[in-house]
Amino acid sequence: MARLKITQVRSKIGGKQNQRDSLRSLGLKRIGDVVVKEDRPEIRGMVSVVTHLVVVEEVD
């Protein structure tokens, strides 16, 4: 199964509560943090909430 490399590039300050919760659930705490997650619908949903704060790349 494919994996997603998710990097936080912008701050969550000033964001809505659901955006801050999504970042925390993904495991992102500060700018520059990187996590690798399985490509699942749940993860895609959390990423779609914060697309303006993160960069997503597919990793094999």
C-alpha positions, 0 to 999 in steps of 0.5 A: 500500500502507498504511504504519504509523507506529510510535512507541516509548512505553515502555522496552525495559529489563527486556524479553526479548532478542527484544523488544529485537531487534524494537525495534532491527530496527524502527529504534527506539532510545529512547522517542519515536522514530517510524518509518514502515514499509510494512504487511507481514507481517514488520513486523506480526510484529515489532510484535506482539512489542512491542505493549506498548512501541509505539503503531501508527497507519495512515498513507496 
